[in-house]
């Protein structure tokens, strides 16, 4: 268990408005430069670099050098889960105006988006629901398993879940399959190594594509057919 001092330190780092804006921008799993993140936060690149150095030093971000550029990304999936949970809490305690609206107000984000490296929104929840209903996946409150029928269905579409299942556990001890409470739907979508692999697979196959400048993704006509035919998910 972390000390109260460490807990307070992490909370203070995340709690700065500029840093919070930059962290939220990295929730789609991409690595971004200080200039790109400065634009998101509305601050100068120099100020952004200072903030990023503190976040990296604390282990909340990872930095990669490529040529003259430095790219920043969330250090671990746990960091993404922390941010998603904080957004959930923030939306719960926000003073309601007329009706309570959960999650993002942007319709595209509510429909389908990335939550760090896995799919969220109505699409992500629909995939989780379909897999559970068909008996391909079993989800508990904080963990899950892929059943033999799930291994078979993923193998049929070309996703090697058996390799993910038997791969050595990394230092982050990431589970194969786990539920992640969806910010807008308030029901679980699929996370863990399987959720990440399915998201990457969907991009590679052209089932989904990124919406520029946002975490939202759009489902292509090819993806609409594929999700329905392989997983029983309708993307209406």
Secondary structure, DSSP 8 states (H G I E B T S, - for coil): ---HHHHHHHHHHHHSHHHHHHHHHGGGS--B-HHHHHHHHTS-HHHHHHHHHHHHHTTSEEEEEETTEEEEEES-HHHHHHHHHHHHHHHHHS--SSS---S-S-HHHHHSEEETTEEEHHHHHHHHHHHHHTTSEEE-SS-EEE-HHHHHHHHHHT--HHHHHHS---TT---SSEEEE-TTT-SEEEEHHHHHHHHHHHHHTTSEEE-TTSSBEEE-HHHHHHIIIII-----
